[in-house]
Amino acid sequence: MNMSFPTVTVLGVPFIKATNAQFLNQLYQDLKQHKNRFVVTANPEIVMYARDHHDYLNTVLTADYITPDGIGIIQGAKILKQPLPERVTGYDTMLALFKFANAHHLKVYLLGAKPEVIHAVLHKLTVEYPHLEIVGAHDGYFKDDSDILNTIHAKQPDLVFVATGFPKQEEWIARNRYLSDSVWMGVGGSFDVFAGAVKRAPKIFQTLHLEWFYRLLQEPSRYKRMLVLPKYLGLVKKEAKRN
């Protein structure tokens, strides 16, 4: 892990103690200096999965920055009496990096989502960020990634965004990040939100930290995944008592 920030460990996962502004500033410096960086944006679901899958935890621990993407992580840190300043979400970080890349004519590679979604993302990027250089893109449905890897190696993008969902995206990045000195970042469902295929929670839900509830209203089938949160908070409380 990169030592740019102090960390707060929640159930074995060390989260950076940084505001959005501090974190972005660090990433901008990394990009200017062509540093190889791996960013994991983790929520309670990822923390719980890492707890049950040791290989995945080891993969996550190779990241340079693990950000608290989810109010549950902020709550967990508070329970442990080691508060984190704020949520640092994958989606907002991705948008800020698009903006920075556009301003500095940086090269970007995109991997993930359905073919029609990645197509919509590419179209929107060319309209909204015309100076950003897209050096390649591929949907998340691939059996063989040799063409993807060859393109990344040949084009040396500054930014590589991977939206294939956890644990796949982090494992793929950890395996292939040696190919180029890029900022490599797993962004989950962010392409779907950016393309408009999935609606982001309205501002009021974000302010009240009820994005999870909005998503549950949109996709009731997610309720099983939501059950992870009370289990996670129970484990954090146990850990707090031990300490």
C-alpha positions as CSV (number, residue, x, y, z in Angstrom):
1,M,0.0,0.0,0.0
2,N,1.1,3.5,-0.8
3,M,2.0,5.5,2.3
4,S,0.6,8.9,1.1
5,F,-2.2,8.8,3.7
6,P,-2.7,7.4,7.2
7,T,-5.2,4.5,7.2
8,V,-8.0,3.2,9.3
9,T,-8.5,-0.5,9.3
10,V,-12.1,-1.8,9.3
11,L,-12.4,-5.6,9.5
12,G,-8.9,-6.2,8.1
13,V,-9.1,-3.6,5.3
14,P,-7.1,-0.4,5.6
15,F,-8.9,2.6,4.3
16,I,-7.2,5.9,3.4
17,K,-7.9,8.7,5.8
18,A,-8.4,11.5,3.2
19,T,-11.1,13.9,1.9
20,N,-12.1,13.7,-1.7
21,A,-10.1,16.8,-2.4
22,Q,-6.9,15.4,-0.8
23,F,-7.3,12.0,-2.6
24,L,-7.9,13.6,-6.0
25,N,-4.9,15.9,-5.5
26,Q,-2.8,12.8,-4.8
27,L,-4.1,11.1,-8.0
28,Y,-3.4,14.2,-10.1
29,Q,0.2,14.1,-8.8
30,D,0.5,10.4,-9.6
31,L,-0.8,11.0,-13.1
32,K,1.6,13.8,-13.7
33,Q,4.5,11.6,-12.6
34,H,3.3,8.5,-14.5
35,K,3.1,6.4,-11.3
36,N,1.7,2.9,-11.4
37,R,-1.3,3.0,-9.0
38,F,-4.1,0.6,-8.1
39,V,-7.3,2.1,-6.6
40,V,-9.9,-0.1,-4.8
41,T,-13.2,1.6,-3.9
42,A,-14.6,-0.7,-1.2
43,N,-18.0,-0.9,0.5
44,P,-19.2,-3.3,3.3
45,E,-20.0,-5.9,0.7
46,I,-16.4,-6.0,-0.5
47,V,-15.1,-6.0,3.0
48,M,-17.3,-9.0,3.9
49,Y,-16.3,-10.8,0.7
50,A,-12.6,-10.2,1.4
51,R,-13.1,-11.5,5.0
52,D,-14.5,-14.8,3.6
53,H,-12.1,-15.1,0.6
54,H,-8.5,-14.8,1.7
55,D,-7.0,-14.7,-1.8
56,Y,-9.2,-11.7,-2.6
57,L,-8.2,-9.9,0.6
58,N,-4.6,-10.4,-0.3
59,T,-5.4,-8.9,-3.8
60,V,-7.1,-5.9,-2.3
61,L,-4.1,-5.4,0.1
62,T,-1.8,-4.9,-2.9
63,A,-3.8,-1.7,-3.8
64,D,-2.1,1.7,-3.3
65,Y,-5.3,3.3,-2.2
66,I,-8.5,1.7,-0.7
67,T,-11.2,4.3,-0.4
68,P,-14.4,4.2,1.7
69,D,-17.1,3.9,-1.0
70,G,-20.2,3.4,1.2
71,I,-21.7,5.0,4.3
72,G,-21.3,1.6,6.1
73,I,-17.5,2.0,6.0
74,I,-17.8,5.5,7.5
75,Q,-20.2,4.2,10.2
76,G,-17.8,1.3,10.9
77,A,-14.8,3.6,11.4
78,K,-16.9,5.7,13.7
79,I,-17.9,2.7,15.8
80,L,-14.1,1.8,16.0
81,K,-13.5,5.4,17.3
82,Q,-11.2,6.1,14.3
83,P,-13.4,8.3,12.1
84,L,-12.8,8.8,8.4
85,P,-13.5,12.3,7.0
86,E,-16.0,11.4,4.3
87,R,-17.0,8.9,1.6
88,V,-14.8,8.7,-1.4
89,T,-16.9,7.1,-4.1
90,G,-15.7,5.3,-7.2
91,Y,-18.3,7.2,-9.3
92,D,-17.3,10.7,-8.2
93,T,-13.6,9.9,-8.4
94,M,-14.1,8.5,-12.0
95,L,-15.9,11.7,-13.1
96,A,-13.2,13.9,-11.5
97,L,-10.5,11.9,-13.4
98,F,-12.4,12.2,-16.7
99,K,-12.4,16.0,-16.2
100,F,-8.7,16.1,-15.3
101,A,-7.9,13.8,-18.2
102,N,-9.8,16.1,-20.6
103,A,-8.0,19.2,-19.3
104,H,-4.6,17.5,-19.7
105,H,-5.3,15.5,-22.9
106,L,-4.6,12.2,-21.1
107,K,-5.1,8.7,-22.5
108,V,-7.9,6.4,-21.2
109,Y,-8.7,2.7,-21.5
110,L,-12.2,1.4,-20.5
111,L,-13.1,-2.2,-19.8
112,G,-16.5,-3.5,-18.6
113,A,-20.3,-3.4,-18.7
114,K,-22.5,-4.6,-21.5
115,P,-21.7,-3.8,-25.2
116,E,-24.5,-1.3,-25.5
117,V,-23.5,0.4,-22.2
118,I,-19.8,0.8,-23.1
119,H,-20.9,2.1,-26.5
120,A,-23.1,4.7,-24.8
121,V,-20.2,5.6,-22.4
122,L,-17.8,6.2,-25.3
123,H,-20.4,8.4,-27.1
124,K,-21.0,10.5,-24.0
125,L,-17.2,10.8,-23.3
126,T,-16.6,12.2,-26.8
127,V,-19.3,14.7,-26.4
128,E,-18.6,15.9,-22.8
129,Y,-14.8,15.4,-22.7
130,P,-13.6,16.0,-26.3
131,H,-9.9,16.4,-25.4
132,L,-9.7,13.1,-23.5
133,E,-8.0,10.5,-25.7
134,I,-9.7,7.1,-25.6
135,V,-7.0,4.6,-26.7
136,G,-9.3,1.5,-26.4
137,A,-12.4,0.0,-24.9
138,H,-14.0,-3.4,-24.5
139,D,-17.2,-4.7,-22.9
140,G,-17.0,-6.9,-19.9
141,Y,-18.0,-10.1,-21.7
142,F,-14.7,-11.6,-22.9
143,K,-13.3,-15.1,-22.7
144,D,-9.9,-14.2,-23.9
145,D,-8.3,-10.9,-22.9
146,S,-5.1,-11.0,-25.0
147,D,-6.3,-8.2,-27.4
148,I,-7.2,-6.0,-24.4
149,L,-3.8,-6.6,-22.8
150,N,-1.9,-6.0,-26.1
151,T,-3.8,-2.7,-26.6
152,I,-3.0,-1.5,-23.0
153,H,0.7,-2.5,-23.4
154,A,1.0,-0.8,-26.8
155,K,-0.9,2.4,-26.0
156,Q,0.2,3.0,-22.4
157,P,-2.9,4.7,-21.2
158,D,-2.7,7.1,-18.2
159,L,-5.9,5.8,-16.8
160,V,-7.5,2.3,-16.9
161,F,-11.1,2.0,-15.6
162,V,-12.3,-1.6,-15.1
163,A,-16.1,-2.1,-14.5
164,T,-16.5,-5.8,-14.3
165,G,-17.6,-5.9,-10.6
166,F,-15.8,-7.3,-7.6
167,P,-13.9,-9.6,-7.2
168,K,-13.2,-9.9,-10.9
169,Q,-12.1,-6.3,-11.5
170,E,-9.6,-6.2,-8.7
171,E,-8.1,-9.6,-9.5
172,W,-7.8,-8.6,-13.2
173,I,-6.1,-5.3,-12.3
174,A,-3.7,-6.9,-9.8
175,R,-2.7,-9.5,-12.5
176,N,-2.2,-7.0,-15.3
177,R,-1.2,-3.6,-13.8
178,Y,2.5,-4.3,-14.7
179,L,1.6,-3.7,-18.4
180,S,1.5,0.1,-18.1
181,D,2.3,2.9,-15.6
182,S,-1.3,3.9,-15.3
183,V,-3.8,4.7,-12.5
184,W,-5.8,1.4,-12.5
185,M,-9.2,1.6,-10.9
186,G,-12.1,-0.8,-10.4
187,V,-15.4,1.1,-10.8
188,G,-18.1,-1.5,-10.4
189,G,-21.4,-0.3,-11.9
190,S,-20.2,3.2,-12.7
191,F,-20.3,2.8,-16.5
192,D,-24.0,1.9,-16.2
193,V,-24.7,5.1,-14.1
194,F,-22.6,7.3,-16.5
195,A,-24.4,5.9,-19.5
196,G,-27.8,6.5,-17.9
197,A,-28.6,2.7,-17.9
198,V,-28.9,2.8,-14.1
199,K,-30.1,5.9,-12.3
200,R,-28.0,7.3,-9.5
201,A,-29.9,8.1,-6.3
202,P,-31.3,11.7,-6.3
203,K,-29.3,14.2,-4.2
204,I,-31.7,14.0,-1.2
205,F,-31.0,10.2,-0.9
206,Q,-27.3,10.9,-1.2
207,T,-27.4,13.6,1.5
208,L,-29.3,11.3,3.9
209,H,-27.0,8.4,3.1
210,L,-29.9,6.4,1.8
211,E,-28.5,5.5,-1.7
212,W,-28.7,1.8,-0.7
213,F,-32.5,2.3,-0.1
214,Y,-33.0,4.0,-3.4
215,R,-31.2,1.2,-5.2
216,L,-33.3,-1.3,-3.3
217,L,-36.5,0.4,-4.5
218,Q,-35.1,0.3,-8.1
219,E,-34.0,-3.3,-7.8
220,P,-35.9,-5.3,-5.1
221,S,-33.8,-8.4,-6.1
222,R,-30.8,-6.7,-4.3
223,Y,-32.3,-7.3,-0.9
224,K,-30.2,-10.4,-0.2
225,R,-27.1,-8.3,-0.9
226,M,-28.3,-5.6,1.5
227,L,-28.5,-8.2,4.3
228,V,-24.7,-8.0,4.4
229,L,-24.8,-4.6,6.1
230,P,-26.3,-5.5,9.5
231,K,-24.0,-8.6,9.6
232,Y,-21.0,-6.3,8.8
233,L,-22.0,-3.7,11.5
234,G,-22.4,-6.5,14.1
235,L,-18.9,-7.7,13.4
236,V,-17.5,-4.1,13.6
237,K,-19.2,-3.7,17.0
238,K,-17.7,-6.9,18.2
239,E,-14.3,-5.7,17.2
240,A,-14.8,-2.4,18.9
241,K,-15.7,-4.2,22.2
242,R,-12.5,-6.3,21.9
243,N,-10.4,-3.1,21.5
